[in-house]
Amino acid sequence: MTQKGLRLEQRGEGNYYKVILHIGSTLIPISDDIIEELRTHTALTPDQFFPIFVDKVGYSSFLQEQIRQEVREAGELNAQMSTIQQFFRQE
């Protein structure tokens, strides 16, 4: 069974992409420059962070809609974004 909601996976130094976003069963690599940029926005509220996250990670309108849809289906936008912001603070 696929986990609901967005989930980030830390891959480590030996991998080209160190962070992978899981959207249901879809895997989206996140580049180092996007990680660094998102890290600068972790002090925002989850509501403020979400559109920036969608814009930076969703490199196509289809992918952006997939991210929004997954958050809607899982519910708890604030909880999901807080977890993601915490991930980037520690990354």
C-alpha positions as MATLAB code, in Angstrom:
seq = 'MTQKGLRLEQRGEGNYYKVILHIGSTLIPISDDIIEELRTHTALTPDQFFPIFVDKVGYSSFLQEQIRQEVREAGELNAQMSTIQQFFRQE';
ca = [
       0.000    0.000    0.000;
       1.323    3.445   -0.926;
       1.725    5.992    1.860;
      -0.600    9.020    1.585;
       0.799   12.520    1.422;
       4.178   13.899    0.486;
       7.325   12.275    1.817;
      10.977   13.211    1.421;
      13.741   10.624    1.292;
      17.357   11.419    2.130;
      19.664    9.574   -0.294;
      23.094   10.654    0.914;
      26.331   11.928   -0.568;
      27.019    9.065   -2.986;
      23.904    9.813   -5.053;
      23.503   12.456   -7.743;
      20.209   13.560   -6.176;
      20.501   13.605   -2.409;
      16.762   14.138   -1.823;
      13.797   12.433   -3.480;
      10.176   13.579   -3.089;
       7.602   10.772   -2.965;
       4.139   11.713   -4.243;
       2.222    8.499   -3.767;
       4.173    6.063   -5.968;
       5.815    8.839   -8.033;
       9.439    9.752   -7.248;
      10.717   13.274   -7.962;
      14.431   14.065   -7.596;
      15.209   17.439   -5.996;
      18.409   19.175   -7.100;
      20.901   20.661   -4.649;
      20.149   24.242   -5.743;
      16.430   23.764   -5.067;
      17.231   22.218   -1.673;
      19.359   25.251   -0.810;
      16.649   27.661   -1.938;
      13.902   25.861   -0.019;
      16.110   25.870    3.067;
      16.006   29.695    3.010;
      12.193   29.598    3.324;
      11.822   27.239    6.280;
      10.983   30.059    8.706;
       7.759   30.816    6.819;
       4.412   29.459    7.968;
       3.381   26.178    6.310;
       0.725   28.080    4.320;
       3.363   30.492    3.003;
       5.893   27.735    2.336;
       3.528   25.476    0.354;
       3.226   27.595   -2.845;
       7.012   28.115   -2.915;
       7.571   24.380   -2.461;
       5.113   23.557   -5.270;
       6.707   26.125   -7.584;
      10.292   24.973   -6.961;
       9.771   21.210   -6.871;
       6.982   20.989   -9.453;
       8.850   21.674  -12.680;
       5.710   21.177  -14.806;
       2.058   22.181  -14.361;
       1.151   18.472  -14.307;
       3.584   17.781  -11.473;
       2.446   20.872   -9.543;
      -1.140   19.627   -9.755;
      -0.033   16.150   -8.613;
       1.583   17.702   -5.519;
      -1.519   19.777   -4.722;
      -3.812   16.778   -5.264;
      -1.747   14.535   -2.989;
      -1.845   17.141   -0.212;
      -5.615   17.577   -0.647;
      -6.217   13.817   -0.510;
      -3.999   13.307    2.519;
      -5.285   16.423    4.302;
      -3.310   18.214    6.974;
      -1.460   20.757    4.802;
       0.121   22.371    7.853;
       1.356   19.071    9.275;
       2.786   17.927    5.928;
       4.532   21.242    5.231;
       5.853   21.485    8.808;
       7.415   18.037    8.421;
       8.945   19.004    5.063;
      10.258   22.312    6.452;
      11.825   20.434    9.379;
      13.474   18.045    6.908;
      15.091   20.952    5.066;
      16.267   22.557    8.314;
      18.093   19.330    9.197;
      19.227   18.338    5.675;
];
